Amino acid sequence: VGEAGSSPDGVRLEVKGKNRWYMTHGQLDWPPFINKVTPDVMSPNGGQEMIIHGVGFLNPKSLKTAKLLLSGRMVKRDEVPDGGRAEAGVLEWSGTQITYRTHQIDETGLSHLQVETSSGISNAYPVKVSAAGQMDDIKYKSPKTLLRGLFSFVDRHAAQQEESRILDRLFDEERSGGEQNTRAEWQKKRDAVVGGFGLRGAWGPDAKTFYVGTADGNLMSVRFTANDEIDPQSLKFHDTIKKQYPDHSLIGIAFDPLRDPSDPHLYVSHAPIYYWWRKGITCFEGENGYAAFMAKISRLTGPDFSVLETVVEGLPNGNSDHNVNGIYFDNDGSLYACSGSATNAGWPNCMLGGLPESPLTGALLKIDVRNPKLTNKIEYVYYKTRELVEKPNQVEGDRYDLADSAVGIFIWASGLRNIYDATYTTKGAPVASRCVGT
């Protein structure tokens, strides 16, 4: 459908020698309607480009009269900036989109905007002025240590060096055929190396308590009394995941933003890191061996987050540190999960444990946790035959597809290698992902 014109668009259908139809479609008389405004939070300083999406913004009768209404301020369609890049005014105005560079506005002076044409006034789309826009610039200070000795060791750098030495020795032993001679020693050191790091943090609903998921499966929390002060007595370790899944690391954590803060729901992604390596299987070669899909997303509720409920199970976990990683919510309450790749560049190799990619690896997943029919246990089918896989095995995961019966689980983006974390933005882009190695 074209933009504002003198006549509606039409389509003629004809069956040779018999019937004819002529259908028209026009938006000339449509009243304006706003579907989306990006961003919907404005800086009070002005100079910000706002894009208004919808229909009915322009028709031939409104070329001179169309206007934008912002809680009392009127901006006409022909109010175009004359000079500098920061000057306010209309940058674009079509039948379906308006791009407007904002004026300065008081924090309390804007609650909604509307579009008016000769066909009427649109719905009032809610927008607000960001109080953050009136804050002084953040000035970072020197780092300040708030807690010490929380994890398995204090000197992380030394631990990483020890890990590198262990791995170098392991590969040397494998190449010389003497792998089993150092396996028990290597396992103990490997467990120590990955046993205590904090992996991801999140602020609780009270905006004062900070939670950290750790590599040994514990959930740690501590309460802040100021921007750079904590209450040491508030330090807690919640072991609900660790008791149920002693081999799992607590990798991603996110609070449900739509829950009552007095009854918080904490979602966690967890899986065993280097699970088969620690069992002595450093590389799956060919189609021999078995590697279950062991990663899960669970929900913690109740006093001290002691109530555990599985949300989704059967997710992939690599034979390395590539797993289901960070999770976060959007404004509608949908959960997104970062699912790392099983390989380095698409082809299995022993550096990452020898597993192939499977349908949900190397992707950002969207999970509709509010759907009562959400699939809790993921099922896979063989890609070619569509037969159900009775005992899913990641060793042959590149032959699988997600079963058609899956409900509420979607691939939002793919091809991301080890996508470790992501966040939801307020600037129109649905996510801003932080991908390691892409």
C-alpha positions as a Markdown table, in Angstrom:
| # | Residue | x | y | z |
|---|---|---|---|---|
| 1 | Val | 0.0 | 0.0 | 0.0 |
| 2 | Gly | 1.5 | 3.3 | -1.1 |
| 3 | Glu | 1.7 | 6.5 | 0.9 |
| 4 | Ala | -0.9 | 9.3 | 0.7 |
| 5 | Gly | -2.1 | 9.7 | -2.8 |
| 6 | Ser | -5.1 | 10.8 | -4.8 |
| 7 | Ser | -6.6 | 7.4 | -5.2 |
| 8 | Pro | -6.6 | 4.0 | -3.5 |
| 9 | Asp | -4.5 | 1.1 | -4.7 |
| 10 | Gly | -6.4 | -1.7 | -6.5 |
| 11 | Val | -5.9 | -5.3 | -7.6 |
| 12 | Arg | -7.8 | -6.8 | -10.5 |
| 13 | Leu | -8.4 | -10.6 | -10.6 |
| 14 | Glu | -9.7 | -12.3 | -13.7 |
| 15 | Val | -10.4 | -15.9 | -14.7 |
| 16 | Lys | -10.0 | -16.1 | -18.4 |
| 17 | Gly | -13.3 | -15.9 | -20.2 |
| 18 | Lys | -15.4 | -16.1 | -17.1 |
| 19 | Asn | -15.4 | -13.9 | -14.0 |
| 20 | Arg | -13.7 | -10.6 | -13.0 |
| 21 | Trp | -13.1 | -9.1 | -9.6 |
| 22 | Tyr | -11.7 | -5.7 | -8.7 |
| 23 | Met | -10.7 | -5.1 | -5.1 |
| 24 | Thr | -9.4 | -1.8 | -3.8 |
| 25 | His | -7.6 | -0.8 | -0.6 |
| 26 | Gly | -7.1 | 2.8 | 0.6 |
| 27 | Gln | -6.1 | 4.5 | 3.8 |
| 28 | Leu | -7.4 | 7.9 | 2.8 |
| 29 | Asp | -10.1 | 8.0 | 5.4 |
| 30 | Trp | -8.3 | 6.0 | 8.1 |
| 31 | Pro | -8.0 | 7.9 | 11.4 |
| 32 | Pro | -4.5 | 7.9 | 12.8 |
| 33 | Phe | -3.5 | 5.1 | 15.2 |
| 34 | Ile | -0.1 | 4.7 | 17.0 |
| 35 | Asn | 1.2 | 1.2 | 17.3 |
| 36 | Lys | 4.6 | 1.8 | 18.8 |
| 37 | Val | 6.9 | 4.6 | 19.9 |
| 38 | Thr | 10.7 | 4.1 | 20.0 |
| 39 | Pro | 12.0 | 5.1 | 22.5 |
| 40 | Asp | 9.1 | 5.7 | 24.8 |
| 41 | Val | 11.3 | 7.4 | 27.4 |
| 42 | Met | 12.5 | 10.9 | 26.5 |
| 43 | Ser | 15.4 | 12.9 | 27.8 |
| 44 | Pro | 14.3 | 16.3 | 29.3 |
| 45 | Asn | 17.2 | 17.9 | 27.5 |
| 46 | Gly | 15.7 | 17.3 | 24.0 |
| 47 | Gly | 17.6 | 16.5 | 20.8 |
| 48 | Gln | 16.5 | 12.9 | 20.9 |
| 49 | Glu | 15.2 | 11.1 | 17.8 |
| 50 | Met | 11.8 | 9.5 | 18.4 |
| 51 | Ile | 10.2 | 7.2 | 15.9 |
| 52 | Ile | 6.4 | 6.8 | 15.9 |
| 53 | His | 5.0 | 3.8 | 14.1 |
| 54 | Gly | 1.4 | 3.3 | 13.1 |
| 55 | Val | -1.2 | 4.0 | 10.3 |
| 56 | Gly | -3.3 | 6.9 | 9.0 |
| 57 | Phe | -0.7 | 9.6 | 9.8 |
| 58 | Leu | -1.1 | 11.3 | 6.4 |
| 59 | Asn | -3.6 | 11.7 | 3.6 |
| 60 | Pro | -4.0 | 14.4 | 0.8 |
| 61 | Lys | -6.4 | 16.4 | 3.0 |
| 62 | Ser | -3.9 | 16.5 | 5.9 |
| 63 | Leu | -0.7 | 17.6 | 4.1 |
| 64 | Lys | -0.9 | 21.0 | 5.7 |
| 65 | Thr | -2.8 | 20.3 | 8.9 |
| 66 | Ala | -1.3 | 17.1 | 10.3 |
| 67 | Lys | 0.3 | 17.6 | 13.7 |
| 68 | Leu | 1.8 | 15.9 | 16.6 |
| 69 | Leu | 0.4 | 16.5 | 20.1 |
| 70 | Leu | 2.6 | 16.0 | 23.1 |
| 71 | Ser | 0.7 | 16.7 | 26.3 |
| 72 | Gly | -0.2 | 20.3 | 25.2 |
| 73 | Arg | 2.7 | 21.0 | 22.9 |
| 74 | Met | 1.8 | 21.0 | 19.2 |
| 75 | Val | 4.3 | 20.1 | 16.5 |
| 76 | Lys | 3.1 | 20.6 | 12.9 |
| 77 | Arg | 4.1 | 18.3 | 10.1 |
| 78 | Asp | 6.0 | 21.1 | 8.3 |
| 79 | Glu | 7.9 | 22.1 | 11.4 |
| 80 | Val | 11.3 | 21.0 | 10.0 |
| 81 | Pro | 14.6 | 21.8 | 11.6 |
| 82 | Asp | 16.5 | 24.5 | 9.7 |
| 83 | Gly | 20.0 | 24.1 | 11.0 |
| 84 | Gly | 22.0 | 22.0 | 13.5 |
| 85 | Arg | 21.7 | 18.4 | 14.2 |
| 86 | Ala | 20.4 | 19.0 | 17.7 |
| 87 | Glu | 17.5 | 21.3 | 16.5 |
| 88 | Ala | 14.1 | 20.0 | 17.3 |
| 89 | Gly | 11.4 | 19.3 | 14.7 |
| 90 | Val | 10.0 | 16.8 | 12.3 |
| 91 | Leu | 12.6 | 14.8 | 10.3 |
| 92 | Glu | 10.2 | 12.5 | 8.5 |
| 93 | Trp | 6.4 | 12.2 | 8.2 |
| 94 | Ser | 4.8 | 9.5 | 6.1 |
| 95 | Gly | 1.5 | 7.6 | 6.4 |
| 96 | Thr | 3.0 | 4.9 | 8.6 |
| 97 | Gln | 6.0 | 6.6 | 10.4 |
| 98 | Ile | 7.0 | 9.9 | 12.0 |
| 99 | Thr | 10.5 | 10.7 | 13.0 |
| 100 | Tyr | 10.6 | 13.5 | 15.5 |
| 101 | Arg | 13.6 | 15.2 | 17.2 |
| 102 | Thr | 12.4 | 16.2 | 20.6 |
| 103 | His | 12.2 | 19.6 | 22.2 |
| 104 | Gln | 13.3 | 20.3 | 25.8 |
| 105 | Ile | 10.5 | 19.3 | 28.2 |
| 106 | Asp | 10.0 | 19.3 | 31.9 |
| 107 | Glu | 10.0 | 16.0 | 33.7 |
| 108 | Thr | 6.4 | 16.3 | 34.7 |
| 109 | Gly | 5.2 | 17.9 | 31.4 |
| 110 | Leu | 4.7 | 14.8 | 29.3 |
| 111 | Ser | 2.5 | 11.7 | 29.8 |
| 112 | His | 1.4 | 10.8 | 26.3 |
| 113 | Leu | 1.5 | 11.8 | 22.6 |
| 114 | Gln | -1.1 | 11.7 | 19.8 |
| 115 | Val | -1.3 | 12.3 | 16.0 |
| 116 | Glu | -4.0 | 14.5 | 14.6 |
| 117 | Thr | -5.1 | 14.6 | 10.9 |
| 118 | Ser | -8.3 | 15.7 | 9.1 |
| 119 | Ser | -9.6 | 12.2 | 9.8 |
| 120 | Gly | -9.4 | 12.5 | 13.5 |
| 121 | Ile | -7.1 | 12.2 | 16.6 |
| 122 | Ser | -5.2 | 9.0 | 17.4 |
| 123 | Asn | -5.0 | 7.0 | 20.6 |
| 124 | Ala | -3.0 | 8.5 | 23.4 |
| 125 | Tyr | 0.3 | 6.5 | 23.5 |
| 126 | Pro | 2.0 | 6.7 | 26.9 |
| 127 | Val | 5.5 | 8.1 | 27.1 |
| 128 | Lys | 7.5 | 9.6 | 29.9 |
| 129 | Val | 10.5 | 11.8 | 30.6 |
| 130 | Ser | 13.5 | 10.0 | 32.1 |
| 131 | Ala | 14.5 | 11.3 | 35.5 |
| 132 | Ala | 17.9 | 9.8 | 34.7 |
| 133 | Gly | 18.3 | 12.4 | 32.0 |
| 134 | Gln | 18.5 | 15.1 | 34.7 |
| 135 | Met | 21.2 | 13.3 | 36.7 |
| 136 | Asp | 24.8 | 14.4 | 36.8 |
| 137 | Asp | 27.3 | 12.4 | 34.7 |
| 138 | Ile | 28.5 | 9.3 | 36.5 |
| 139 | Lys | 32.0 | 9.6 | 37.8 |
| 140 | Tyr | 33.6 | 6.3 | 38.5 |
| 141 | Lys | 35.9 | 6.0 | 41.5 |
| 142 | Ser | 38.8 | 3.7 | 42.2 |
| 143 | Pro | 37.7 | 0.1 | 42.8 |
| 144 | Lys | 36.8 | -0.8 | 46.4 |
| 145 | Thr | 36.9 | -4.3 | 47.8 |
| 146 | Leu | 33.7 | -5.0 | 49.8 |
| 147 | Leu | 34.2 | -8.7 | 50.6 |
| 148 | Arg | 37.2 | -11.1 | 50.6 |
| 149 | Gly | 37.7 | -14.8 | 50.6 |
| 150 | Leu | 34.2 | -15.7 | 49.4 |
| 151 | Phe | 35.2 | -18.4 | 47.0 |
| 152 | Ser | 37.4 | -21.4 | 46.9 |
| 153 | Phe | 40.6 | -19.3 | 46.6 |
| 154 | Val | 41.5 | -15.7 | 46.7 |
| 155 | Asp | 44.1 | -15.4 | 44.0 |
| 156 | Arg | 42.1 | -15.8 | 40.8 |
| 157 | His | 45.0 | -15.1 | 38.5 |
| 158 | Ala | 47.1 | -17.8 | 40.1 |
| 159 | Ala | 44.2 | -20.2 | 39.8 |
| 160 | Gln | 43.8 | -19.5 | 36.1 |
| 161 | Gln | 47.5 | -20.0 | 35.6 |
| 162 | Glu | 47.3 | -23.4 | 37.4 |
| 163 | Glu | 44.3 | -24.3 | 35.2 |
| 164 | Ser | 46.3 | -23.6 | 32.0 |
| 165 | Arg | 49.2 | -25.7 | 33.3 |
| 166 | Ile | 46.8 | -28.6 | 34.1 |
| 167 | Leu | 45.2 | -28.5 | 30.6 |
| 168 | Asp | 48.6 | -28.2 | 28.9 |
| 169 | Arg | 49.8 | -31.3 | 30.7 |
| 170 | Leu | 46.6 | -33.1 | 30.0 |
| 171 | Phe | 46.9 | -32.6 | 26.2 |
| 172 | Asp | 50.5 | -33.6 | 26.3 |
| 173 | Glu | 49.6 | -36.8 | 28.1 |
| 174 | Glu | 46.8 | -37.6 | 25.7 |
| 175 | Arg | 49.2 | -37.1 | 22.7 |
| 176 | Ser | 51.8 | -39.4 | 24.3 |
| 177 | Gly | 49.2 | -42.1 | 25.2 |
| 178 | Gly | 49.6 | -41.8 | 29.0 |
| 179 | Glu | 46.3 | -40.0 | 29.8 |
| 180 | Gln | 45.1 | -42.3 | 32.6 |
| 181 | Asn | 48.2 | -41.9 | 34.6 |
| 182 | Thr | 47.3 | -38.3 | 35.7 |
| 183 | Arg | 43.5 | -38.5 | 35.5 |
| 184 | Ala | 42.7 | -38.6 | 39.2 |
| 185 | Glu | 45.2 | -35.9 | 40.0 |
| 186 | Trp | 43.8 | -33.7 | 37.2 |
| 187 | Gln | 40.2 | -34.2 | 38.2 |
| 188 | Lys | 40.9 | -32.9 | 41.8 |
| 189 | Lys | 42.8 | -29.9 | 40.5 |
| 190 | Arg | 40.2 | -29.2 | 37.8 |
| 191 | Asp | 37.4 | -29.3 | 40.4 |
| 192 | Ala | 39.3 | -26.7 | 42.6 |
| 193 | Val | 39.9 | -24.5 | 39.6 |
| 194 | Val | 36.3 | -24.2 | 38.6 |
| 195 | Gly | 34.8 | -24.7 | 42.1 |
| 196 | Gly | 34.0 | -21.2 | 43.4 |
| 197 | Phe | 33.9 | -18.3 | 41.0 |
| 198 | Gly | 30.9 | -16.0 | 40.9 |
| 199 | Leu | 29.4 | -16.3 | 37.4 |
| 200 | Arg | 26.5 | -13.8 | 37.2 |
| 201 | Gly | 24.9 | -11.3 | 39.4 |
| 202 | Ala | 21.4 | -9.7 | 39.7 |
| 203 | Trp | 19.8 | -7.1 | 42.0 |
| 204 | Gly | 16.8 | -8.3 | 44.0 |
| 205 | Pro | 13.4 | -6.6 | 43.8 |
| 206 | Asp | 14.3 | -4.4 | 46.9 |
| 207 | Ala | 17.2 | -2.9 | 44.8 |
| 208 | Lys | 19.5 | -3.3 | 47.8 |
| 209 | Thr | 20.3 | -7.0 | 47.9 |
| 210 | Phe | 22.7 | -8.4 | 45.3 |
| 211 | Tyr | 22.6 | -12.0 | 44.3 |
| 212 | Val | 25.4 | -14.0 | 42.7 |
| 213 | Gly | 25.3 | -17.4 | 41.1 |
| 214 | Thr | 28.5 | -19.4 | 41.7 |
| 215 | Ala | 30.3 | -22.2 | 39.9 |
| 216 | Asp | 29.9 | -24.6 | 42.8 |
| 217 | Gly | 26.1 | -24.2 | 42.5 |
| 218 | Asn | 25.4 | -21.9 | 45.5 |
| 219 | Leu | 23.4 | -18.7 | 45.3 |
| 220 | Met | 25.1 | -16.0 | 47.3 |
| 221 | Ser | 23.4 | -12.8 | 48.5 |
| 222 | Val | 24.5 | -9.7 | 50.3 |
| 223 | Arg | 22.7 | -6.4 | 51.2 |
| 224 | Phe | 24.1 | -3.0 | 50.3 |
| 225 | Thr | 23.7 | -0.2 | 52.8 |
| 226 | Ala | 25.1 | 2.5 | 50.4 |
| 227 | Asn | 26.6 | 2.6 | 46.9 |
| 228 | Asp | 29.9 | 1.3 | 48.1 |
| 229 | Glu | 29.1 | -0.2 | 51.5 |
| 230 | Ile | 27.6 | -3.6 | 52.5 |
| 231 | Asp | 26.4 | -5.2 | 55.6 |
| 232 | Pro | 28.8 | -8.2 | 56.1 |
| 233 | Gln | 26.3 | -9.8 | 58.5 |
| 234 | Ser | 23.8 | -10.0 | 55.7 |
| 235 | Leu | 25.9 | -12.5 | 53.7 |
| 236 | Lys | 23.9 | -15.7 | 52.9 |
| 237 | Phe | 24.5 | -18.8 | 50.8 |
| 238 | His | 21.3 | -20.5 | 49.5 |
| 239 | Asp | 22.1 | -24.1 | 48.6 |
| 240 | Thr | 18.8 | -25.3 | 47.0 |
| 241 | Ile | 20.3 | -26.0 | 43.6 |
| 242 | Lys | 23.5 | -27.4 | 45.0 |
| 243 | Lys | 21.7 | -29.9 | 47.2 |
| 244 | Gln | 19.5 | -31.1 | 44.3 |
| 245 | Tyr | 22.1 | -31.0 | 41.6 |
| 246 | Pro | 25.5 | -31.3 | 43.2 |
| 247 | Asp | 27.4 | -31.3 | 39.9 |
| 248 | His | 25.7 | -28.2 | 38.5 |
| 249 | Ser | 27.0 | -24.6 | 38.3 |
| 250 | Leu | 24.5 | -21.8 | 38.8 |
| 251 | Ile | 25.2 | -19.8 | 35.6 |
| 252 | Gly | 22.4 | -17.4 | 35.0 |
| 253 | Ile | 20.0 | -15.7 | 37.4 |
| 254 | Ala | 17.1 | -13.3 | 36.8 |
| 255 | Phe | 14.1 | -12.1 | 38.9 |
| 256 | Asp | 10.7 | -12.1 | 37.4 |
| 257 | Pro | 9.9 | -8.3 | 37.0 |
| 258 | Leu | 6.1 | -8.8 | 37.1 |
| 259 | Arg | 6.0 | -10.6 | 40.4 |
| 260 | Asp | 5.1 | -9.0 | 43.7 |
| 261 | Pro | 8.4 | -8.0 | 45.3 |
| 262 | Ser | 7.2 | -9.4 | 48.6 |
| 263 | Asp | 7.0 | -12.9 | 46.9 |
| 264 | Pro | 9.9 | -12.9 | 44.5 |
| 265 | His | 10.5 | -15.5 | 41.8 |
| 266 | Leu | 14.1 | -16.1 | 40.9 |
| 267 | Tyr | 14.8 | -18.0 | 37.6 |
| 268 | Val | 18.1 | -19.7 | 37.3 |
| 269 | Ser | 19.9 | -21.6 | 34.5 |
| 270 | His | 22.2 | -24.4 | 35.7 |
| 271 | Ala | 24.2 | -27.2 | 34.2 |
| 272 | Pro | 27.4 | -29.2 | 35.0 |
| 273 | Ile | 30.5 | -27.5 | 33.6 |
| 274 | Tyr | 33.1 | -29.9 | 32.1 |
| 275 | Tyr | 30.9 | -32.8 | 33.3 |
| 276 | Trp | 32.3 | -35.5 | 31.0 |
| 277 | Trp | 35.8 | -34.2 | 31.2 |
| 278 | Arg | 35.7 | -34.7 | 34.9 |
| 279 | Lys | 34.4 | -38.2 | 34.3 |
| 280 | Gly | 37.4 | -38.9 | 32.2 |
| 281 | Ile | 35.9 | -38.4 | 28.7 |
| 282 | Thr | 37.8 | -35.5 | 27.3 |
| 283 | Cys | 36.5 | -36.0 | 23.7 |
| 284 | Phe | 33.6 | -37.7 | 22.1 |
| 285 | Glu | 34.7 | -39.1 | 18.8 |
| 286 | Gly | 32.4 | -40.5 | 16.2 |
| 287 | Glu | 29.0 | -41.5 | 17.4 |
| 288 | Asn | 30.2 | -43.7 | 20.3 |
| 289 | Gly | 29.3 | -42.7 | 23.8 |
| 290 | Tyr | 26.4 | -41.0 | 25.4 |
| 291 | Ala | 25.9 | -37.4 | 26.6 |
| 292 | Ala | 22.5 | -36.5 | 28.0 |
| 293 | Phe | 21.0 | -33.0 | 27.6 |
| 294 | Met | 21.5 | -31.9 | 31.2 |
| 295 | Ala | 21.0 | -28.2 | 31.3 |
| 296 | Lys | 17.9 | -26.8 | 33.0 |
| 297 | Ile | 16.1 | -23.6 | 33.8 |
| 298 | Ser | 14.5 | -23.6 | 37.2 |
| 299 | Arg | 12.4 | -21.3 | 39.4 |
| 300 | Leu | 13.3 | -20.6 | 43.1 |
| 301 | Thr | 10.6 | -19.3 | 45.4 |
| 302 | Gly | 9.7 | -19.3 | 49.1 |
| 303 | Pro | 11.7 | -18.6 | 52.2 |
| 304 | Asp | 15.4 | -18.3 | 51.4 |
| 305 | Phe | 14.5 | -19.6 | 47.9 |
| 306 | Ser | 14.1 | -23.1 | 49.2 |
| 307 | Val | 11.3 | -24.2 | 46.9 |
| 308 | Leu | 12.6 | -25.5 | 43.5 |
| 309 | Glu | 10.6 | -26.0 | 40.4 |
| 310 | Thr | 11.8 | -27.1 | 37.0 |
| 311 | Val | 10.7 | -24.7 | 34.2 |
| 312 | Val | 12.5 | -26.3 | 31.2 |
| 313 | Glu | 14.8 | -29.4 | 31.1 |
| 314 | Gly | 16.5 | -31.2 | 28.3 |
| 315 | Leu | 18.6 | -28.2 | 27.2 |
| 316 | Pro | 22.1 | -28.7 | 25.7 |
| 317 | Asn | 25.3 | -28.4 | 27.8 |
| 318 | Gly | 28.7 | -28.7 | 26.2 |
| 319 | Asn | 31.6 | -30.9 | 27.2 |
| 320 | Ser | 33.4 | -27.7 | 28.2 |
| 321 | Asp | 32.3 | -24.3 | 29.7 |
| 322 | His | 29.8 | -23.6 | 26.9 |
| 323 | Asn | 26.4 | -24.1 | 28.4 |
| 324 | Val | 23.0 | -22.4 | 28.9 |
| 325 | Asn | 24.4 | -19.1 | 30.2 |
| 326 | Gly | 22.8 | -15.8 | 31.2 |
| 327 | Ile | 19.1 | -15.3 | 31.3 |
| 328 | Tyr | 16.9 | -12.1 | 31.4 |
| 329 | Phe | 13.3 | -10.9 | 31.1 |
| 330 | Asp | 11.7 | -8.4 | 28.7 |
| 331 | Asn | 8.9 | -6.0 | 29.6 |
| 332 | Asp | 6.2 | -8.5 | 28.8 |
| 333 | Gly | 7.6 | -11.1 | 31.2 |
| 334 | Ser | 9.1 | -13.4 | 28.6 |
| 335 | Leu | 12.4 | -15.1 | 29.6 |
| 336 | Tyr | 15.4 | -15.2 | 27.3 |
| 337 | Ala | 18.2 | -17.7 | 27.7 |
| 338 | Cys | 21.7 | -17.5 | 26.1 |
| 339 | Ser | 22.6 | -21.0 | 24.9 |
| 340 | Gly | 26.3 | -21.4 | 24.1 |
| 341 | Ser | 27.6 | -23.4 | 21.2 |
| 342 | Ala | 29.0 | -26.9 | 21.5 |
| 343 | Thr | 31.8 | -26.3 | 19.0 |
| 344 | Asn | 34.3 | -23.5 | 18.2 |
| 345 | Ala | 33.2 | -22.8 | 14.7 |
| 346 | Gly | 30.5 | -25.3 | 13.8 |
| 347 | Trp | 32.5 | -28.6 | 13.5 |
| 348 | Pro | 33.2 | -30.8 | 16.5 |
| 349 | Asn | 36.7 | -30.9 | 17.8 |
| 350 | Cys | 38.4 | -32.2 | 21.0 |
| 351 | Met | 39.4 | -28.8 | 22.3 |
| 352 | Leu | 35.8 | -28.3 | 23.3 |
| 353 | Gly | 35.0 | -31.9 | 24.1 |
| 354 | Gly | 34.0 | -33.3 | 20.7 |
| 355 | Leu | 30.2 | -32.8 | 20.8 |
| 356 | Pro | 28.4 | -31.5 | 17.7 |
| 357 | Glu | 25.9 | -28.7 | 17.6 |
| 358 | Ser | 22.3 | -29.5 | 18.3 |
| 359 | Pro | 19.0 | -27.6 | 17.6 |
| 360 | Leu | 19.2 | -25.1 | 20.5 |
| 361 | Thr | 23.0 | -24.5 | 20.7 |
| 362 | Gly | 24.7 | -21.2 | 19.7 |
| 363 | Ala | 21.4 | -19.3 | 20.1 |
| 364 | Leu | 19.3 | -16.8 | 22.1 |
| 365 | Leu | 16.2 | -18.6 | 23.2 |
| 366 | Lys | 12.8 | -17.1 | 24.0 |
| 367 | Ile | 10.8 | -19.0 | 26.6 |
| 368 | Asp | 7.2 | -18.1 | 27.3 |
| 369 | Val | 7.2 | -18.8 | 31.1 |
| 370 | Arg | 3.7 | -17.5 | 31.5 |
| 371 | Asn | 2.2 | -19.9 | 29.0 |
| 372 | Pro | 0.4 | -22.6 | 31.1 |
| 373 | Lys | 1.0 | -25.1 | 28.3 |
| 374 | Leu | 4.8 | -24.4 | 28.2 |
| 375 | Thr | 6.8 | -27.5 | 27.4 |
| 376 | Asn | 8.7 | -28.4 | 30.5 |
| 377 | Lys | 10.7 | -31.3 | 29.1 |
| 378 | Ile | 12.2 | -30.7 | 25.7 |
| 379 | Glu | 11.7 | -33.5 | 23.1 |
| 380 | Tyr | 13.7 | -34.0 | 20.0 |
| 381 | Val | 13.0 | -35.8 | 16.7 |
| 382 | Tyr | 15.3 | -37.1 | 14.0 |
| 383 | Tyr | 15.6 | -34.3 | 11.4 |
| 384 | Lys | 14.9 | -36.5 | 8.3 |
| 385 | Thr | 12.4 | -39.1 | 9.6 |
| 386 | Arg | 10.6 | -36.9 | 12.2 |
| 387 | Glu | 10.6 | -39.9 | 14.5 |
| 388 | Leu | 10.7 | -39.1 | 18.3 |
| 389 | Val | 14.2 | -39.6 | 19.9 |
| 390 | Glu | 13.5 | -41.9 | 22.8 |
| 391 | Lys | 16.8 | -41.2 | 24.6 |
| 392 | Pro | 18.3 | -37.9 | 23.4 |
| 393 | Asn | 22.1 | -38.1 | 23.0 |
| 394 | Gln | 24.1 | -34.9 | 22.3 |
| 395 | Val | 26.7 | -37.1 | 20.6 |
| 396 | Glu | 24.3 | -37.3 | 17.7 |
| 397 | Gly | 22.6 | -34.0 | 18.3 |
| 398 | Asp | 23.4 | -32.7 | 14.8 |
| 399 | Arg | 20.8 | -35.2 | 13.5 |
| 400 | Tyr | 18.0 | -33.8 | 15.7 |
| 401 | Asp | 15.3 | -31.1 | 15.4 |
| 402 | Leu | 13.1 | -29.7 | 18.0 |
| 403 | Ala | 9.8 | -31.7 | 18.2 |
| 404 | Asp | 6.8 | -30.0 | 16.7 |
| 405 | Ser | 5.0 | -30.6 | 20.0 |
| 406 | Ala | 7.2 | -28.0 | 21.7 |
| 407 | Val | 5.2 | -25.1 | 23.1 |
| 408 | Gly | 6.5 | -21.7 | 24.3 |
| 409 | Ile | 10.2 | -22.3 | 23.3 |
| 410 | Phe | 11.5 | -20.3 | 20.4 |
| 411 | Ile | 14.9 | -19.6 | 18.8 |
| 412 | Trp | 15.1 | -15.8 | 18.9 |
| 413 | Ala | 18.5 | -15.5 | 17.2 |
| 414 | Ser | 21.1 | -18.1 | 16.1 |
| 415 | Gly | 24.7 | -18.4 | 15.0 |
| 416 | Leu | 26.1 | -16.7 | 18.1 |
| 417 | Arg | 28.7 | -19.2 | 19.2 |
| 418 | Asn | 29.1 | -19.0 | 23.0 |
| 419 | Ile | 26.6 | -16.3 | 23.8 |
| 420 | Tyr | 27.3 | -15.7 | 27.4 |
| 421 | Asp | 25.0 | -12.9 | 28.4 |
| 422 | Ala | 22.5 | -10.4 | 27.1 |
| 423 | Thr | 20.3 | -7.6 | 28.3 |
| 424 | Tyr | 17.0 | -5.8 | 27.4 |
| 425 | Thr | 17.3 | -2.2 | 26.2 |
| 426 | Thr | 15.0 | 0.7 | 26.2 |
| 427 | Lys | 16.2 | 2.2 | 22.9 |
| 428 | Gly | 14.1 | 0.1 | 20.5 |
| 429 | Ala | 16.5 | -2.8 | 20.0 |
| 430 | Pro | 15.0 | -5.9 | 21.7 |
| 431 | Val | 18.4 | -7.1 | 23.1 |
| 432 | Ala | 22.0 | -6.1 | 23.2 |
| 433 | Ser | 24.0 | -9.4 | 23.4 |
| 434 | Arg | 27.5 | -9.9 | 24.7 |
| 435 | Cys | 28.9 | -12.8 | 22.8 |
| 436 | Val | 32.3 | -14.4 | 23.7 |
| 437 | Gly | 34.2 | -15.3 | 20.6 |
| 438 | Thr | 31.8 | -14.1 | 17.9 |
